[in-house]
């Protein structure tokens, strides 16, 4: 590493946070279904969903959880990082028209292994719909 290069991990500190928001649309659900192969009728069929405990179609849980990846790869820690693991607890459904706010907060930095641990949460307004923890590897690029 030359003198004018700064290791990206040195710019991080516990407590740093970033977020990404997106309003879920019918087109998003259909696109995610096509990409993931998950065609569960609770996501795809109004008639089926009306008979479910949710009474209307819900978004795929992993679609909302994927917003964490958007944050990690573009904001915190940013380009070049590698997603190592993610735990998820789905506590409430996400419906078409809901605006999901994904938030990640850095809670642990292991400089030697270059691993970062984040709390991850998705909210609709102030209601938590997904919570978990992610581990990210940050190479020295």
N, C-alpha and C positions, 0 to 999 in steps of 0.2 A: 504494500500500500504506500503510495507516494505521500509526501507531506501535505499536499493540497486536497487529499481525499479524506473524508470523514466517514468512519464506520457508521452506517445508518442506525445501528442499535444504540449508539451513544446519544442519539437525539430523542430517545424514548424514556418515559418515566411512568411509574405506577400511578394510576388515576387518570391517565389520558383516555379520552373517549371520542368516538365518532359515530355518526348516524347516517342512515339512508331511509328515505320514505318513498312509498309507492302506493297508489290507489289501485286496488285489484279490479280488473275488468273481466267480463265474459271472455274476451279475446285472450287475455293472459291465461285463464284457466284452460281454454282449448289448446293454446300453444304449449303450455306446460304438459298437458295430457299427451300431446303428440310427441313431445321430446322424451318424456319419462316412460311412456307406455301405460300409465295409470289411467284407465278409463272407467274407474269406479263410478257407478251411476249417481252416487251422492254428490259427485263433482259435476257430472255431465247432464243429468236428467232432472228437469224441474218436477216432473210427475213423481219420480222415485223419491226425490229429496223431500217433497211435501209430506210423504208418509214416514220420513225419518224423524229422529228426535230433534233435528235442527229445523225442520219445517220448510227449509229452502236450501238451495245448493250452497255448498261450502267450497272454499279454495283448498287445494292440496296443502297440507301442512309443510311439506318440504319446499313448496314454492316460496312461502314466507321465510322459511329458514335459509333459503338460498340468498336472501338479501344480505346475510352476514358476509358471504363470499364477496359480494360487491364492495363492501366496506374494506375488507382485508386486502383485496387486490388493488384498490385504487386510492384508499385514504390512509388507513392505519393497520398495519405498518406500511403498506403500499406495494408498489411494483416489485416483483421477484419473490415475494413470500410464498411459502408452501403450506397449505392447510394439512395438518397432521391428524387432528381428531376433533369431534364435536359431540357433546351430549345435548339432548333435547327433551324438554317436557312440554307437551302440548296441553294447555289448560283451558283454552276457549277457542271456538271456531272463528274462522275469518270468512266473511261473506262478500259477495260481489258488491262493490261500492265502498268497502272499508278501506281506509288509509292505514297501512301498516308502517310503523316506524321501528326500524331495526337499530339497536344501539349496542355497541361493543365498548367495554371498559377494560383497559389493561390492568391486570391485578398481580402479575408476577413476571419478572424478567430473569432468565437464566443466561447470563452472558457466556458462560463456558460452552453450553450446548446450543446457544443461539435460539432457544425456545421461549416463546411468549405465551402466557396464559391469560385468557380474556373471559370475563363474564359476558354472556350474550343474552339479549332480551328483545322480544318483539312486543310492541304495544299497539293497541288501538285506543286512541285518546289516552286515558290513564290506566286502562285495563291491560294487564300482562296476558298475552296469548301464547307466547313461547318463552321459555327460559332455559339456560344451559351454560355450558362452558366450552371454550375452544382452545386448542393448542396450535400455534403457528410457528413454523421455522422461518427464520430470517437470515438468508445467506448474506455473506459480506460480498456484495457485488461492486 
